[in-house]
Amino acid sequence: RARRCRRSSSCPPPRARAAKLPIFVYLHGTPPGCRFDVLPRSNGGGLIGNLLHNETFASRFPFIALLPCSCCHRDGRPKLAEIDALKRAGPPPTEGDIGWTPANLVRLEALIEAAAREFGGDRSRVFLTGQSYGGKGVWDYGAQRPSAFAALVPVCPAAQPSPDLVAALCCDDASDAQRRCCPPVWAFHGANDVRADVRLTDMWVQELRA
């Protein structure tokens, strides 16, 4: 039986863990109404619900799964006052403690290190994925730490590439020559997406192939 190793994490059963396991990190998106009490509730379907409640699915999921919440207190409760203030302020934040901001990406790095240290995760096989606003977090974090991930899997990311982000992701600076850069990218985006234009992902793919 897969078990919840900590809040927002799931480990395969011990019998499946003879060797170090890859680490799967999922960054949530922003639901309708720009609310950030975000994680799809565990009583539903989808990846999170299946990991936490579908024993057959969870026992066969060959990763340590990390499902961080970017808008929660340490005990998992959503930061309702801060979230409501952000709803009135407009688009997702770019700094602070709510959302996939630099401060929370630092905390995410600590979470990945803990998974490797405490649960036998393979630090050389960390796969980062995220949807919509979480997909933007994939691009941002991938550019911040390009050598940290075995692959990036952005799903309908709501983000436009910039020269700085592309250069950072591919370590174009000569001083970065010794870093493992340009991690493999497998990008997904529906052509009929009405919230995040598919052309955003097309632009990323074009820039990374250049």
PAPASE-646479 format. One record per residue (C-alpha): residue number from 1; residue in three letters; x, y, z. Coordinates in pm, 1 decimal, always signed. Example, Ala and Ser with C-alpha at 12.3 -4.5 7.8 and 13.67 -1.06 7.14 Angstrom:
# PAPASE-646479
 pos code       px       py       pz
   1  ala  +1230.0   -450.0   +780.0
   2  ser  +1367.0   -106.0   +714.0
END
This chain:
# PAPASE-646479
 pos code       px       py       pz
   1  arg     +0.0     +0.0     +0.0
   2  ala   +133.8   +341.1    -88.5
   3  arg   +151.3   +572.2   +209.3
   4  arg   +146.3   +943.4   +270.8
   5  cys   +496.4  +1006.8   +398.0
   6  arg   +413.3  +1364.2   +490.6
   7  arg   +131.0  +1594.0   +396.1
   8  ser   +126.3  +1632.5    +16.4
   9  ser   +362.1  +1343.0    -52.3
  10  ser   +317.0   +978.7   -144.9
  11  cys   +561.7   +688.7   -137.6
  12  pro   +531.8   +350.6   -309.9
  13  pro   +507.9    +49.9    -74.4
  14  pro   +836.5    -74.0    +78.6
  15  arg   +847.6   -383.2   -142.5
  16  ala   +872.0   -155.3   -445.8
  17  arg  +1165.6    +39.3   -306.6
  18  ala  +1463.8   -196.0   -341.0
  19  ala  +1656.4    +83.6   -513.4
  20  lys  +1640.7   +460.2   -502.3
  21  leu  +1324.1   +594.1   -658.2
  22  pro  +1286.5   +891.4   -889.9
  23  ile  +1112.7  +1197.0   -746.4
  24  phe   +803.6  +1339.7   -914.7
  25  val   +714.9  +1700.4   -830.1
  26  tyr   +379.8  +1850.8   -932.6
  27  leu   +314.3  +2225.9   -914.4
  28  his    -56.3  +2306.9   -897.8
  29  gly   -221.5  +2572.0  -1111.8
  30  thr   -468.5  +2849.1  -1042.1
  31  pro   -833.8  +2744.3  -1052.4
  32  pro  -1118.9  +2959.7  -1184.8
  33  gly  -1160.6  +3288.1  -1000.8
  34  cys   -787.2  +3318.5   -927.5
  35  arg   -822.4  +3137.3   -597.9
  36  phe   -505.4  +2994.9   -453.4
  37  asp   -655.6  +2745.5   -208.0
  38  val   -559.9  +2533.4   -494.2
  39  leu   -481.5  +2167.5   -458.7
  40  pro   -744.5  +1952.7   -628.1
  41  arg   -922.7  +1805.4   -330.9
  42  ser   -807.7  +1456.1   -248.2
  43  asn  -1163.0  +1318.6   -253.8
  44  gly  -1179.9  +1374.2   -629.6
  45  gly  -1015.8  +1203.5   -924.2
  46  gly   -703.6  +1304.8  -1105.3
  47  leu   -350.0  +1235.3  -1000.5
  48  ile   -375.9  +1358.4   -641.7
  49  gly   -700.8  +1178.6   -565.7
  50  asn   -571.3   +855.5   -716.9
  51  leu   -242.0   +870.8   -529.5
  52  leu   -416.3   +922.4   -196.8
  53  his   -721.8   +698.8   -238.5
  54  asn   -670.7   +450.5   -521.6
  55  glu   -445.3   +185.5   -368.3
  56  thr   -395.2     -3.8   -694.3
  57  phe   -287.6   +310.4   -879.4
  58  ala    -69.5   +437.2   -595.4
  59  ser   +109.6   +105.2   -541.9
  60  arg   +209.9    +98.9   -907.8
  61  phe   +318.7   +462.1   -928.9
  62  pro   +697.7   +417.7   -942.1
  63  phe   +795.9   +754.8   -796.1
  64  ile   +810.3   +940.6   -471.8
  65  ala   +543.8  +1202.6   -545.6
  66  leu   +566.5  +1553.3   -400.4
  67  leu   +250.3  +1764.0   -427.8
  68  pro   +334.9  +2094.8   -260.4
  69  cys    +79.9  +2364.8   -185.6
  70  ser   +204.0  +2716.7   -254.8
  71  cys    -67.5  +2884.1    -50.3
  72  cys    -93.3  +2679.7   +268.8
  73  his    +21.8  +2707.7   +626.4
  74  arg   +260.6  +2439.1   +750.4
  75  asp    -32.8  +2233.8   +878.3
  76  gly   -194.7  +2234.6   +534.7
  77  arg   -466.5  +2493.0   +597.6
  78  pro   -501.9  +2745.3   +313.9
  79  lys   -395.8  +3102.9   +388.7
  80  leu   -747.0  +3235.0   +335.6
  81  ala   -688.1  +3600.0   +426.9
  82  glu   -384.8  +3627.6   +200.1
  83  ile   -564.1  +3443.7    -79.1
  84  asp   -866.2  +3675.5    -62.8
  85  ala   -637.2  +3978.6    -76.5
  86  leu   -469.5  +3840.5   -387.6
  87  lys   -805.5  +3779.1   -552.2
  88  arg   -877.0  +4148.8   -525.9
  89  ala   -525.8  +4241.5   -642.7
  90  gly   -548.0  +4069.3   -981.2
  91  pro   -304.9  +3824.0  -1143.2
  92  pro    -93.5  +3561.1   -964.5
  93  pro   +186.3  +3706.1   -751.3
  94  thr   +549.9  +3718.3   -851.5
  95  glu   +691.8  +3752.4   -499.6
  96  gly   +599.5  +3675.2   -140.1
  97  asp   +477.9  +3354.1    +22.6
  98  ile   +175.5  +3280.1   -198.5
  99  gly   +217.4  +3116.7   -538.2
 100  trp   +521.4  +2979.8   -719.2
 101  thr   +742.7  +3268.9   -617.2
 102  pro  +1120.3  +3261.1   -559.6
 103  ala  +1063.9  +3222.1   -184.7
 104  asn   +844.3  +2916.0   -229.8
 105  leu  +1078.2  +2765.5   -487.5
 106  val  +1351.5  +2775.9   -220.7
 107  arg  +1116.3  +2584.4     +9.7
 108  leu  +1045.9  +2339.2   -270.4
 109  glu  +1416.8  +2270.4   -305.2
 110  ala  +1429.6  +2182.4    +64.7
 111  leu  +1132.9  +1948.5    +15.8
 112  ile  +1311.2  +1768.2   -268.1
 113  glu  +1624.0  +1731.4    -57.6
 114  ala  +1417.0  +1588.4   +228.0
 115  ala  +1256.7  +1334.4     -6.7
 116  ala  +1599.9  +1221.0   -119.6
 117  arg  +1737.8  +1206.9   +232.5
 118  glu  +1446.0  +1061.6   +427.9
 119  phe  +1263.9   +845.1   +173.7
 120  gly  +1541.3   +717.7    -48.3
 121  gly  +1471.8   +942.7   -345.3
 122  asp  +1718.5   +960.8   -631.8
 123  arg  +1839.9  +1320.3   -650.1
 124  ser  +1967.4  +1264.8  -1002.9
 125  arg  +1617.8  +1172.3  -1124.3
 126  val  +1387.5  +1457.3  -1023.5
 127  phe  +1106.2  +1524.1  -1270.7
 128  leu   +925.3  +1857.8  -1246.5
 129  thr   +577.4  +1906.9  -1387.6
 130  gly   +298.7  +2157.8  -1338.1
 131  gln    -23.1  +2276.5  -1496.3
 132  ser   -120.3  +2628.9  -1610.1
 133  tyr    +20.7  +2864.1  -1344.4
 134  gly   +211.3  +2560.0  -1218.6
 135  gly   +349.9  +2520.6  -1570.4
 136  lys   +481.9  +2873.8  -1542.1
 137  gly   +647.2  +2761.3  -1219.2
 138  val   +812.1  +2476.6  -1410.5
 139  trp   +971.1  +2721.8  -1653.5
 140  asp  +1074.2  +2960.2  -1374.2
 141  tyr  +1219.8  +2692.9  -1146.7
 142  gly  +1380.1  +2509.0  -1438.1
 143  ala  +1557.4  +2828.7  -1540.5
 144  gln  +1659.7  +2895.0  -1180.2
 145  arg  +1802.7  +2543.7  -1131.5
 146  pro  +1858.5  +2387.2  -1476.6
 147  ser  +2098.5  +2125.5  -1344.4
 148  ala  +1857.7  +2005.9  -1075.2
 149  phe  +1609.5  +1817.9  -1294.4
 150  ala  +1618.7  +1507.9  -1510.6
 151  ala  +1332.8  +1652.9  -1717.7
 152  leu  +1074.4  +1931.3  -1723.8
 153  val   +711.4  +1857.0  -1817.9
 154  pro   +510.3  +2180.9  -1840.6
 155  val   +138.0  +2130.0  -1907.1
 156  cys    -51.4  +2421.6  -2067.8
 157  pro   +187.0  +2670.5  -1903.0
 158  ala    +59.2  +3025.8  -1872.8
 159  ala   +391.9  +3188.7  -1947.9
 160  gln   +570.7  +3354.0  -2235.0
 161  pro   +941.5  +3286.5  -2288.0
 162  ser  +1188.5  +3564.8  -2232.8
 163  pro  +1550.7  +3582.1  -2349.6
 164  asp  +1670.3  +3571.6  -1987.8
 165  leu  +1468.3  +3261.0  -1898.0
 166  val  +1569.7  +3074.1  -2213.0
 167  ala  +1935.8  +3165.1  -2164.2
 168  ala  +1925.4  +3055.7  -1799.2
 169  leu  +1753.6  +2725.9  -1881.6
 170  cys  +2016.0  +2643.8  -2142.7
 171  cys  +2310.7  +2797.8  -1955.0
 172  asp  +2416.8  +3022.0  -2241.7
 173  asp  +2655.1  +3211.1  -2015.3
 174  ala  +3012.6  +3090.4  -2061.4
 175  ser  +3057.7  +3080.1  -1684.5
 176  asp  +2795.9  +2802.7  -1670.7
 177  ala  +2989.4  +2566.3  -1896.3
 178  gln  +3036.8  +2303.3  -1624.3
 179  arg  +2667.4  +2282.7  -1533.2
 180  arg  +2430.2  +2018.8  -1666.0
 181  cys  +2192.9  +2240.1  -1857.1
 182  cys  +1909.3  +2223.2  -2105.3
 183  pro  +1721.5  +1940.4  -1929.3
 184  pro  +1489.2  +1745.3  -2160.8
 185  val  +1148.3  +1911.0  -2199.8
 186  trp   +820.9  +1735.8  -2281.0
 187  ala   +563.2  +2010.6  -2319.5
 188  phe   +186.8  +1957.4  -2346.8
 189  his    -76.6  +2210.5  -2448.3
 190  gly   -426.7  +2169.3  -2592.9
 191  ala   -487.3  +2360.7  -2913.4
 192  asn   -830.5  +2473.8  -2790.1
 193  asp   -716.6  +2600.2  -2449.0
 194  val   -917.7  +2915.6  -2374.1
 195  arg   -728.3  +3019.7  -2058.4
 196  ala   -364.0  +2984.2  -2166.8
 197  asp   -297.6  +3030.4  -2536.9
 198  val   -124.7  +2731.8  -2698.0
 199  arg    +96.7  +2978.9  -2883.1
 200  leu   +278.9  +3043.0  -2555.3
 201  thr   +406.6  +2684.7  -2551.7
 202  asp   +478.6  +2697.0  -2925.2
 203  met   +699.1  +2998.7  -2856.6
 204  trp   +887.3  +2814.5  -2583.2
 205  val   +949.4  +2513.9  -2806.7
 206  gln  +1070.1  +2737.9  -3088.3
 207  glu  +1308.3  +2925.7  -2859.8
 208  leu  +1451.0  +2608.7  -2702.5
 209  arg  +1508.8  +2452.1  -3043.6
 210  ala  +1684.7  +2761.2  -3177.9
END
